[in-house]
Amino acid sequence: MSLKSLRDEYRATLKSKDTEETIDLLFYRPIGFAWAKLCAAVGITPNVITIASIFIGVAAGVMFYFDNLWYNVIGMLLLIWANSFDSADGQLARMTKQYSRLGRILDGVSGDLWFVTIYFAICFRMIQCVNDPLVGDLFVQHHWIIWTIAIVAGICHAKQAAMADYYRQFHLYFLKGKEGSELERVELLDAKLSRMSWRKEFGAKLVLFFYRNYTANQESMTPAMQTFRRELRERYGEELPQELRDDFRRASLPLMKYTNWLSFNMRTITLFIALFCRVPWCYFVAEIVIFNALLIYMWRRHEAICRRFINSIKQQAV
């Protein structure tokens, strides 16, 4: 295979230039492509890579329990390895056309399991830490404080990640059309659920049930976007005019950097800094304060853009 063919194959495994993060393009995507090529050659499926990433990511989280920098560095390297697999599963799916809703759900679950482990590891570490440079033995004497902070941070993390993914998929819908996006609609998921049997398809229906609720949460947080989607379906169906697609893409593109900041790389950089400074609980504070501020800003901007396009469509209809 020529270098040009290999480069073209690599580019085909990327989601889009609009939504790819710089760190991913420089580091994770090339490594993920190498893993994907290897796995394709030996017949390993994307879901197998995802499951492997779960075990590696969970092992990374365990390493953050220890108040020892060398153990923490091992954990950082394991987490980077896990994320290279997380990149590889999507690239392999696009390379081999092995797309599935289960794969998308499993991909999301893998990251959740990494961070659940990390959260528990940090909490258990802090309730035994008596030499924290900022709070001393506060968490040792009052365990409930660190657990409360962790729970709040975890809820915020889940909301941030869900909305970042949702805005990214909406952008891809305008960039690549229905086939190039994984954007879902609750009413269609409800219809599929109603056709499935709990007795005969329990596992598949259970997975779809949780995915339906995940999608419903995303829709409930984006009222203007949902109104915009209804206006688009009523006026254009699934085939949007190219001019409209281009106009929305230009408006949405500046917000894609915020979806990336609310994804893996910025979180782990923040986590690693907190670990190097020996104040891992500060990562929770960053989730609650800094990343929530980014989410609110992104949400307000995106809803405003959707309202502007709704008004434009209505004016054209008059």
C-alpha positions in Angstrom: 0.0 0.0 0.0 1.3 3.4 -1.0 1.9 6.2 1.5 -0.9 8.2 -0.2 -3.4 5.3 0.1 -2.4 4.8 3.8 -2.9 8.5 4.4 -6.3 8.4 2.7 -7.4 5.4 4.7 -6.3 7.1 7.9 -8.3 10.2 7.1 -11.4 8.1 6.4 -11.2 6.8 10.0 -11.6 10.3 11.4 -15.1 11.6 12.4 -14.5 15.0 10.8 -11.9 17.7 10.8 -14.5 20.0 12.4 -14.9 17.9 15.5 -11.5 16.3 16.0 -9.4 17.8 18.8 -5.8 18.8 18.2 -4.3 16.4 20.8 -6.3 13.6 19.3 -5.1 14.4 15.8 -1.5 14.7 16.9 -1.4 11.8 19.2 -4.4 9.5 19.8 -5.7 9.2 16.3 -2.4 8.0 14.7 -1.9 5.5 17.5 -5.5 4.4 17.3 -5.2 3.9 13.5 -2.2 1.7 14.1 -4.2 -0.4 16.6 -7.1 -0.5 14.2 -5.0 -1.7 11.3 -3.5 -4.5 13.6 -6.9 -5.5 14.8 -8.4 -5.6 11.4 -5.6 -7.8 10.2 -6.2 -10.4 12.9 -10.0 -10.1 13.0 -10.6 -8.4 16.3 -13.9 -6.4 16.4 -14.4 -2.9 17.7 -16.4 -4.1 20.7 -13.5 -6.3 21.8 -11.2 -3.4 21.8 -13.7 -1.4 23.8 -13.9 -4.1 26.4 -10.1 -4.3 26.6 -10.0 -0.5 27.2 -12.4 -0.9 30.1 -10.0 -3.2 32.0 -7.0 -1.0 31.2 -8.9 2.2 32.3 -10.1 0.6 35.5 -6.6 -0.5 36.3 -5.4 3.1 35.7 -8.0 4.3 38.2 -6.8 1.9 40.9 -3.3 3.4 40.6 -4.6 6.8 41.6 -5.6 5.4 45.0 -1.9 5.3 46.1 -0.3 8.5 47.5 2.8 7.7 45.6 3.7 9.6 42.4 5.3 6.6 40.7 2.1 4.6 41.0 0.2 7.6 39.8 2.4 7.9 36.7 1.8 4.2 36.0 -1.9 5.0 36.2 -1.5 8.0 33.8 0.2 5.8 31.3 -2.5 3.1 31.6 -5.2 5.8 31.1 -3.4 7.0 28.0 -3.2 3.4 26.7 -6.9 2.9 27.4 -7.8 6.1 25.5 -5.7 5.0 22.5 -7.9 1.8 22.5 -11.0 4.0 22.8 -9.9 5.9 19.7 -9.0 2.7 17.9 -12.5 1.1 18.4 -14.2 4.0 16.6 -11.5 4.1 13.8 -11.8 0.3 13.3 -15.6 0.6 13.1 -15.3 3.3 10.4 -12.6 1.3 8.6 -14.5 -1.9 8.5 -18.1 -0.5 8.5 -18.9 -2.3 11.7 -21.3 0.3 13.2 -23.8 -0.6 15.9 -25.8 1.1 18.6 -24.4 -1.4 21.0 -20.9 -0.3 20.1 -21.8 3.3 20.7 -23.4 2.5 24.1 -20.4 0.3 25.1 -18.0 3.1 24.1 -19.8 5.5 26.4 -19.9 2.9 29.2 -16.2 2.3 29.0 -15.3 5.9 29.8 -17.9 6.0 32.6 -16.3 2.9 34.2 -12.8 4.5 34.0 -13.9 7.6 35.8 -16.1 5.8 38.4 -13.0 3.9 39.4 -11.0 7.1 39.4 -13.6 8.8 41.6 -13.7 6.0 44.1 -9.9 5.8 44.2 -9.5 9.5 44.9 -12.2 9.4 47.7 -10.6 6.4 49.4 -7.2 8.0 49.1 -8.4 11.3 50.6 -10.2 9.8 53.7 -6.8 8.3 54.6 -4.7 11.4 53.8 -3.5 13.4 56.8 -0.9 15.6 55.0 -2.8 17.3 52.3 -1.1 20.6 51.5 -4.3 22.6 51.3 -6.9 21.0 53.7 -4.8 19.0 56.1 -6.8 16.1 57.5 -10.2 17.6 56.8 -11.4 14.6 54.7 -10.0 12.1 57.3 -12.1 13.7 60.0 -15.2 14.3 57.9 -15.5 11.6 55.2 -18.9 12.8 54.0 -17.3 16.0 52.6 -15.2 14.3 50.0 -17.9 11.8 49.1 -20.4 14.7 48.6 -18.0 16.6 46.5 -17.3 13.5 44.4 -21.0 12.7 43.9 -21.7 16.3 42.8 -18.7 16.3 40.5 -19.7 12.9 39.0 -23.2 14.2 38.2 -21.7 17.3 36.6 -19.2 15.1 34.7 -22.0 12.9 33.3 -24.1 16.0 32.1 -21.0 17.6 30.6 -20.0 14.6 28.6 -23.5 13.8 27.4 -24.1 17.4 26.2 -20.7 17.6 24.5 -21.4 14.4 22.6 -24.9 15.6 21.7 -23.7 18.9 20.3 -21.0 17.2 18.4 -23.5 14.8 16.8 -25.8 17.6 15.9 -22.9 19.4 14.1 -22.0 16.2 12.2 -25.7 15.9 11.1 -25.4 19.2 9.3 -21.8 18.5 8.1 -22.3 14.9 6.8 -26.1 14.3 6.9 -28.1 11.6 8.6 -25.7 8.8 7.7 -22.7 10.7 9.1 -24.1 11.4 12.5 -25.3 9.2 15.4 -28.0 11.7 16.4 -31.1 9.9 17.8 -34.7 10.9 18.5 -36.6 9.6 21.6 -39.8 9.0 19.7 -38.0 6.6 17.4 -36.3 4.8 20.3 -39.7 4.5 22.0 -41.2 3.0 18.9 -38.4 0.5 18.7 -38.7 -0.3 22.4 -42.4 -1.0 22.0 -41.8 -3.6 19.3 -39.2 -5.5 21.4 -40.2 -8.2 23.9 -38.8 -8.3 27.4 -39.1 -12.0 27.5 -37.4 -12.8 24.2 -35.0 -9.8 23.9 -34.3 -8.9 27.5 -30.7 -7.9 27.2 -31.1 -5.9 24.0 -34.2 -4.1 25.3 -32.5 -3.3 28.6 -29.6 -1.7 26.8 -32.0 0.3 24.6 -34.0 1.3 27.6 -31.0 3.0 29.3 -29.9 4.5 26.0 -33.4 5.9 25.4 -33.2 7.6 28.9 -29.8 8.9 28.1 -31.1 10.5 24.9 -34.2 11.8 26.6 -32.0 13.6 29.1 -30.0 15.2 26.3 -33.2 16.4 24.6 -34.7 17.7 27.8 -31.7 20.0 28.2 -31.9 21.4 24.7 -35.4 22.8 24.2 -34.5 25.3 21.4 -32.6 22.5 19.6 -35.6 20.2 19.7 -37.9 22.9 18.4 -35.3 23.5 15.6 -35.2 19.8 14.8 -39.0 19.7 14.5 -39.1 22.7 12.3 -36.5 21.1 10.0 -38.4 17.8 9.8 -41.7 19.6 9.0 -40.2 21.8 6.4 -37.5 19.7 4.8 -37.8 16.1 6.0 -34.4 14.5 6.3 -32.9 16.2 3.2 -31.7 19.6 4.3 -30.8 22.3 1.8 -27.0 22.6 1.3 -27.1 26.3 2.0 -28.8 25.8 5.4 -26.4 23.0 6.3 -23.4 25.3 5.4 -24.9 28.2 7.4 -25.5 26.2 10.5 -22.1 24.5 10.3 -20.4 28.0 10.2 -22.4 29.1 13.3 -21.8 25.8 15.2 -18.1 25.3 14.3 -16.7 27.8 16.9 -18.5 25.9 19.7 -16.9 22.6 18.8 -13.8 23.5 20.8 -15.9 23.6 23.9 -17.3 20.1 23.2 -13.6 19.0 23.0 -12.7 20.8 26.2 -15.5 18.9 28.0 -14.2 15.6 26.6 -11.4 13.3 27.7 -8.2 15.2 27.1 -8.9 18.4 29.1 -10.2 16.3 32.0 -7.2 14.1 32.1 -4.8 17.0 31.9 -6.6 18.6 34.8 -6.5 15.2 36.7 -2.8 14.7 36.0 -2.0 18.2 37.3 -4.0 17.6 40.5 -2.1 14.3 41.0 1.3 15.8 40.4 0.5 18.6 42.9 -0.7 15.9 45.4 -4.2 17.5 45.7 -6.3 15.0 43.6 -9.5 16.3 45.2 -9.0 19.6 43.3 -9.9 17.6 40.1 -13.5 17.4 41.6 -13.5 21.1 42.2 -12.5 21.7 38.6 -15.3 19.5 37.4 -17.9 21.5 39.4 -16.6 25.0 38.8 -14.5 25.3 35.6 -16.1 22.6 33.4 -19.6 23.5 34.5 -18.9 27.1 33.5 -17.9 25.9 30.1 -21.0 23.7 29.8 -23.3 26.6 30.6 -21.6 28.9 28.2 -21.7 26.3 25.4 -25.4 25.6 26.2 -26.4 29.2 26.1 -24.6 29.9 22.8 -26.0 26.8 21.1 -29.5 27.4 22.2 -29.2 31.0 20.9 -28.0 29.8 17.5 -30.9 27.4 17.3 -33.4 30.1 18.1 -31.9 32.3 15.4 -32.3 29.6 12.8 -35.9 28.9 13.9 -36.8 32.5 13.4 -35.1 32.5 10.0 -37.0 29.4 8.9 -40.3 30.9 10.1 -39.7 34.1 8.3 -39.0 32.3 5.1 -42.3 30.4 5.4 -44.3 33.6 5.7 
